[in-house]
Amino acid sequence: MKWQKWAVLGITAVAAISLVTTMYPAKNVPIGQNASKSVVPTPGQEQKLKQMMLQRDMTATEKLVRLDANKHLKLLANSFSKAQAVDLQKDHRQFQNIVWFDGESNREQKLIHPFFKANASEKKQINNYLTFAKKAIKKGNVYESPLFPQSNPKYYVTAQPAKGKRQGVIALMDAGILNRVQDHQNKNLRLIPYPKEGKYKVESIHADTHRDITVKTGHDNEKASHFYENELVVTFENAPSARDMKQIESELSCKPAKKIGNTYIFHSDTMTMQQLRSYFERHWKPNYVEPHYLYMTNETDTPEIPNDLLFSEYQWNLPIIETNRGWKLSKGSNDVIVAVVDTGVDINHPDLKGKLLKGYNVINPDEDPLDDVGHGTHVAGIISAKVNNNEGIAGMMWGGKLLPVKALDNTGSGTTYSVAQGIIWAVDQGAKVINLSLGNYADAQFLHDAIKYAYDRDVVIIAATGNDNTERPGYPAAYPEVLSVSATDYNLNRASFSNYGDYIDVMAPGESIASTYPDNQYAALSGTSMASPHVAALAALIRSINPDLKNTEVMDLIRKNVIDLGDSGRDKYFGYGQIDVYSALHAAGGNSSSLQFWPQSIERKIQNIVENSK
């Protein structure tokens, strides 16, 4: 059934349920001081932490804005031309005024943006800072002013000298992105009522205080990379009888072992290698036992470091989930389409050009899916901003295509119908992975039907869990067909306001994540909305490295190859754990054929041969 047919059903079934972008902050606890138990904040504590997170996001965004502007000005200063300045101003509206200044002759060329407006008081401050900037240029120095006016920051002045000359470029920058980020995060961190009463009837959820838990951080990468932690190689003097094997399988609750001669490989889902060793040495007196070792090529396992301007300083989120090592195994494939069902995407952003397919605007079907909020552009950049282009940030996928679907309006909200229609449309256009950084607490049957439509067509569906620090299930994340994602901070703690519960699958970074933003800019935002696209990108990388895997197999790989956090195994605060890109890609078949899915792969190839011979 195509989405047009679904739309007819949807109009009659549309519920007054709002699905909104879900973005949340996280607490800041140094690793060395990490408490043994994690306390769920009270509503009062939660409010204070949200305010702190908002200020952190704005501070990080200001740094990103200044760094990006200085990079462009430095290039312009060393090879100035009016045409280049005009192009810069055209593509980057934040450059309100650009001035080429010769400090020796005091001559200058000005390019004033046609939409630039400032009152008398603002113009006086602008002229004062321009004077300071010119003095710096004459000395061959860089200059940056503070934000101004102080009561309502709108601008700052920055200057870059030409190398070895008393000349350079001065720019008056529009700092309006900070107000946009503040407004955006006030809504999405629920610091203000949102959506506003009257437009949608949305239930408000207060944070609940629950029992303490023990928090475990870190991961024994050295051990995990050298032998299977739940397997043991056992060699017997005489092969066990069928009766003996049944006894072993019963006592270990394991499947029949693989064998070569009198050597067996036993796998357990509940016992570690050390526990297995103890069991066999105590009860069966084998010739010898040893770990099931992994052997690898003797190459240097050096993480790949892209040259994107903001990567090394701001993108803590990619190394912490082993993305750089994972790139050695897969960088993505253009055959894999990831749909971003959200507020749309800035289709002209230089860090996204060439990565976007023609999308769809559910809200206004006759218009392009342009992002008038910023949320969808930020999500898209995390997944697939261009890598190694000396521009902005690095996305997780070097290859791969993004399919932008605008299902949320300019307030960041949408209905069950608009989101369901966006999902169905994306499936019909060939999406292999769908990211849903949105949600609510109502279980809507029509939305669930759309999710099932995607799931039954082998699509991997990823969704953010929610922003209210509550155990109450949020949808679509809580549907069984969806891989649900909550957020961690850079210390591998659960983000303070990230939802939790028994339905949580995995965690991913969600605190002050740097990514693309409308009008060719970059911003740092926090929330499970930011965590979810990390997992969507991982799903796409897995489907790139092993296209034969079904959606259920991709989801299982992500769940099983994690950095275990919290209580051992799955728990309601961390799910299975934080995603590990390298481990998941290796398990999917990176560098070698995947033993885990070898039988399924052979079976499919045989089926294809049989079908083609008919």
N, C-alpha and C positions, 0 to 999 in steps of 0.2 A: 504494500500500500504506500503510495507516494505521499509527500507532505501536503500536497494540495487537498487530497482526500481527508487526511487527518485534520486539516484546518477546518473543514466543514463540521466535523465532529467536535472539534475544540471550541468553536464559537458557542455551541450549545452547552458545553461543559465547563466553560471558563469560570474559574472560581475567583472570589474576591480575596485572593491570597497574593501578597507581595513577596517577590523574591528579590533580595537586595544583595549588593556586594558585601562580602564578609572579610573584614580586615581587622587585625587585632594586635596589641602590643605584647611585650614580654619583659620579664623581670631581668635584672642585671646582677648576677651573683658570680663572683670570680670563682674559677674552677677550684683553686686552692682552698676556698672557703665554702665549698658546696656542702650544704647541710645533708645529713643522712636521711632526713625526711622532708618531703615536699608538702608545704601547707597551702591549701587553697585559700586565696585572699578573701577577706570579707568584702561586702559591697563598698564600704568606705575606703579600704585599702585599694580596691580595684580602681576606684575613681582617681585616686592619687597617682597610681601607676600608669593609668591611661594618659593623664596630663603630662607625666614625665616622658612617656613614649612619644606623645605628640611633639614635645619640644625637641626630643632627640631626632625625630624624623625631619623636622624643619631645619635644625642645625646641619644635619647631613645633606639635606637638599641644597641649602645655601652653598655648602662647600662644593657640591657637584656642579652647581650653576656657575660658580666663579672659575673653577678649574676648566670647565668646558669652554667658557667665554675666552679665557686667557689663551687657550690653545689656538683658537681661531684668530685672535688678535696677533699672536706671535707670528703666525704664517703670513698674515696681511702686512705686518710691519716690515718684514724682511723682503717682501716683493709687492709693494703697494701699487694698485691701479684702481682707478675709480670704478671700472667695470666689476672687479672682484668685490669691492666694497658694496656696490649695488646688489650683486648676487647674494652676498652674505646677509644683507639687510632684508632682502626679499624672502630668503629661505628661513631666516631666524628673526622673527619679529621682536625678540627681546632686545635687539640692538637698536635702541631708539635714535641715538645720534652717533655718527662715526666721524671723527676728526683726524685728518692727517696733519701733523704738526712738525714744522722744521724749526728746531730750537736755535739754529744759527741766524736765520733770517726773520724768525717770528711769523713766517707765512703759514697759512693753514687752508685746508680744504674741508668743507663741512657737507655731510649728507644727513639731512634731518628726515626722519620717518614721517610720511604724510599724515599719520594718525596720532602723532605726538602732541600731547596737550599737557601743560603744567601751569599752575597758578603762579601769581607773583612771588609768593613766599618760596615755593619750590624752585622757581627759576633763580632766585637769589642764592639758594644753597647749591644749585647745580653750577652756577658760575664760580662760586668759591672753590668747589672741589675741582673744577676744570683748571683753575689757576694752580692748585697744588699739583695736578697731573702734569701740566706743562713744565713746571719747575723740575719735576722728576725726569721728564724726557730730556731736558737740557743737560742733566747730569748723567744721562744714560741709565736711569733707574726705572724699575717697575713701580707702579703705584696702584693702590686699591683704597677706595674710600669706604667708610662704614655705610650701612643701609640708612636711608633717610626718606622722608621726615621721620623723626624718632617715634612720634605718636602713631603713625600709620605708614610703615616702610613701603616705598614704591620703587626706589631707584638706588643705584650705586654707580660710581665712576671708577673705571679701571683703565690703565695705560700700559702699553708694552713698547719699549724702545726697539729700534732697528739695531741689529748687532753691530757694535763698534761705531755707531753714529749718534749724533745728537738730534735724531729724528725719531718719529714713532707714531703710533696710532693710539688715540684716546676714544673711549666709548662710554656713552651714557646708557646704562643697562636698565631694562624694565625688570623689576624683582617681583612682579605680580604673581609668579608661580608659587611664591611662599604663601600668599593669601589663598591661592587655589588649593594648595596642599593642606593648609589649616582647615579650610572649609570641608574639604574632602574627608580628612581624618576625624573631624568633629562628628561627622555623620557616621562614618564607618567604624569608629571606635565607640559609637553610641554615647558621645559626650553631650549630645543634644538629642531631643526626640526625633526619630527618623525611621521611616518616612513620616512626614507631617500628618497629624490627625486630620481626617477628612478625605484624603486622597485614597489611602488604603487602610483597611482595618487589620492592623498587625499587633499580635500579642507581644507585650514587653515581658522579658524574662529577667529576674533578679539573680545575681550570683549567689550560689549556695556554698556553705562551708561544709567540707567533708573531712573524713579522717586523714591523718598523716600517712605518707607512704615512704618507703625507702627508695632513694634515688641512686642509681648506679650510672657512672659516666665512663666514657672511654671505650676502647675496643682493642682486643689483643690481635692486632693486624698480623703480627709476625707469626703467631701460631695458626691463625685462620688461613694464612696464605701458603702454609707448608703441608698441612695434612687435614683430612676431613675430621671435624671435631666429634662426630657421632658415629664413626666407623672404626673397625678394628680388623686387621689381617691376622688370621689364626691358622697355624699349620699343625696337623695332628700326625702322630705316628701311624695310626690306622684311621681310615675315613670313618666318621660316625655313621652308625646305622640309621635307617629311616626312623626308627623309634627314638634314637638319640636326638636326631634333628628336630623331630616334633616337640620333644621336651625343651630343647634350647629355644625354639621359636615361641613356645608357650611362655617360658619364663622371661624371655626378653620382650615379648609382645612385638616380634619383628617378622618381616617377610622372609621367605626362603633366601639363603645366602647365595652369592655368586661363588663359583669354585673353579679352581684349576688344580687337578690332581687331588692332593690331600690338603690344599690350602683354600681357605674360605674367607670371604669378605662379608662380615656381618654389619648391618646398618640398623641403628636404633633411633627412633624419634624422641626418646625420653632419657636415654643414658649417654653420658659422655664417653670419650675414648678411654679415660682412666677407669670409669666404672665398668665398662665392658672388659677391660684387661683384668680387673680384680675378679670379676665373675668367672672368667674362663680359667684363670690360674687357680682359683679356689676349688672349682668343681670338675674340671675336665683334664687337667694336667697336659696341656698341649706341648708340642716340641718347642714352639716359640710363638710369641705374639708381638705385633708391632703396629704402629700407626699406619693408616692407609695414606702414604705420602703422595704429594703432588710434585711433578717434575716440570721445570720451566726452562725456557731458553736462557742462556747466560748473557742476556743483554742488560744494560743499565736501565732500571725502571725509573726513568726520570720523568716527573710530571710535565705535561705540556703547558707552557706559560704563554698565553696570547699577548699580542702587543696593544690590545685595546686600552685606551688612555686611563680608564677608571678601574681596570681590573685589579691590579696589584694592591691598590690602596683601599678600595671600597668593597670589592666583591668577595668578602669572607665566606659567603654562602656556598660558593662552588667548591673550593678545596675541602671544606669540612665534610662534604658528602662524597669525596673522592672523584669529583668530576674530571679533574685534570688527568688522573691516572686512567679513568674510563675512556678518555679520548684516544688513548693508545689502542683501544679495542674497537671503538666505533665513534664516528663523528656525525652519524645520521645519514639518511638517504632521502633524496628528493621524491622517492616513491611513497614516502610516508607523509600523509596529510594530518596535521593537528588542527582541529577546530577550536577556536576560542569563542565560546558563547558568552557574551559580556556586553560592555557598553560601546563596542566598536573598537576600531584601531585607527591611529593616525597613519593613513596609507602613504603619506609623503615623508615620513620620518626617515632620514638618511641611514639610520642603523637598522631599518626594517625593509628598505627597498630591495627588491629582488626576492624577498622571502614570502611575499603575500600573494595569494590567489584572489580572484575576484569573489568577494563575499556577498553577504545578503543583509539587508536591513529589514528586520521584522516590524519595527515600529513604523517606518515610512518606506514601504517597498520600492518606491520610485527613486529613492536616494541611495547614495553609497553608504556603507556601514561606517561612517566617520565617528570618531570618538569625541563626544562633547563633555566627557567627565574626566578622563585620564586613566581610569581604572583598567580598561581593556588594553590600552597601549602598554601600560606597565606590565601586565600579565604576559602579553605577547613578547616583550623584550626578554623576560626571564627565560622563556622557552627558546627563542630563536633570533635574538639580535645578532647581526652579522659579527663574525669573529675574525680577528687578525686584520682589521681594516683601519687601525690607528684612530678609531672613532669610538667614543663613549664606552659602552660596556660589551661584554661577551655573553651571548646566549649559551644555553647548554647544548644546542644543536647547531653544528656547522652546516649540515645539510638539512633537508626537510622543508616542507612548505606549510605556511600558516593559512588557515581559512577563517577570516574574520566574520563573525555573525553578531549583529547588533540586536540583542533581545531586551536590553535594559535602556530606559530613556535617559534624558539629560539630568534627571535627579539620581540616577544610579539604581532605579527600581524598575521592575517589570512584573507582569502577571504570570501565573501558571501557564496560561495559553501562549504568551509570547516566548517564554523559555522552551516550552515543549515544541512549539513550531520551529524554533531555531535548531533544536537538537535533531528533529526529523529531517529538516532541510540539509543539515551538515552530513548526516548519514547518507542521504541520497546523492550527495556530491562526492562521496568516496572518502570521507574522513575515517582514519584508522584509530585516532585517539580524540577524545573530546574533553576539554577542560571546562569545569563549571565552578568558577569562584563566586558563588552566590548561594543563597539558601534561606530557609525559613523553618518554622517548627510545625508546620501543618503537613500531614501526609495526604497529598492530592493525588487521586487515582489517575487523572488525566496525565499529570507529569510522570507518574510511575509507568504508565503505558508507553509514553515516549521513551523513557529510559529502557524499558524492555525491548522496544523496537530497535534501539541501537545495540543493545546487548545481544539480541538474537541474530544480529548481522555482524557479529564478531568485532564490535567496536569496544575499545577499552575506555571506560568512562571514569574520570577523576573528578572529585568534588571536595571543596573546602567544608569544614565541619561547622564553623560558627564562631561568634565573637563574644559570647556572654559568660564565659567561664562557668558553664553549666554542664551537667551530665545529661540533660534532656536531649534526645536525638534530634538532629536537624536534618532536613531533607533538601536536596536529593542525596546528601552524603550517606544517610543511614539506610538507603535502599540496598538490598543484598547484591544487586548487580553493579554497584558502584564501589570504587576504591576510595575510601574516605581518608582525608589528610588533615592533621592538626599541625600546630606550629611549635618549633623550638627556637631558642635564642642561640647566640654564638658560644655559649658554655654547655650546650646540649641539655639544658633544662627546658621543661615545658614552658612555653610562652604563657605569661601570667593570666592572660584573658582568653586563651585558646580553649575551646570546648573539649570535653573528654567524655569517656563512656565506653561501654563494652563494644560498641559498634566501630570504634576507631581502628583503622587498619595500620597506617604508618604516620611518621612524623617527617617534617622537612623544615628547613630554615624559613623563618617568617618575621624576623626583626630587622627593621631599617634596611630593607633590601633595595639596592640601587638598580634602577632600570629606566627604560625609555618612557618619555612623557610627551604629550602633545606639543606642537610648535617646535619640534626639533630640540627638545630639552630632555633633561634627566632629573629624576626625583628619587628620594628614598622613602619608601612606604613600609608599613608593618601590617601583618595580618595573615590569617590562614589563606586568604586570597593570594598571598605571595608564596605560601608554602605549596599550595596545590599545583601551580605550573611547574615546579621542580619535578614533581612526580609524573606529570603529563609528559614532560620532556624525556624523562627516563623511560617511560613506556614506549615512546617513539624511537629512542635509541635501541631498545630491545627489539622492537619490530623491524628496525633497520638491519640489525646484525643477524636476526633469524626470522625471516618473513613467514616461515611455516608455522610459527607458534600461534595457537588460538588465544583469544582474549583472556580466557580463564588461566591459561598457562603463563601469560605475561603477568597477570595480577599475582599469581602464586610466586613467581620469581621475585617480584618486588617485595612481597611479604616475607619471604624466607631468607632473603639476602639483605640483612639490615644490621645496623649497630644497635645492639640490644640495650635499652634504657629502662629504668625503673625496675620492677620485680622481674626475675628471670622469666623469659618467655613473654607471652602476650599479657598485657595488663590494661586496665581501663584508662590510665593516664598517658601511656605512650604507644598503645597498640602493640604491634610487633617490634617497633623500634624505629630509628631514623634510617632513611634510605641510604644505601651504599651503592653508588653508581658502578664502581669498578667490580664489586662482587657480583652484582646482578648481571652485568654484561658478560663477565667471565662465565657465570653459570648458564647464560643463554647461548654460549658458543663462541665467546671471544677467544681468538688465538688458536682455537681448536674446535673440533666438533663436540657438541655438548653431550656428554654421557647421559645426563639426566633425561634429555628428550630424544636420545638416539632411537629407541624403539618406535616412538610416535612418528619420527621423521621417516624412518624406513617404511613404516606402515602406509604413510601417505604417498610415498613415492611408488610403492607397489600398487596402491589404489589408482594412482594417476596412469600408470602403465596399462592396467587392466581396462580402465575407462577409455583410454586413447586407442586401444586395440579393438574396441567393439565396432 
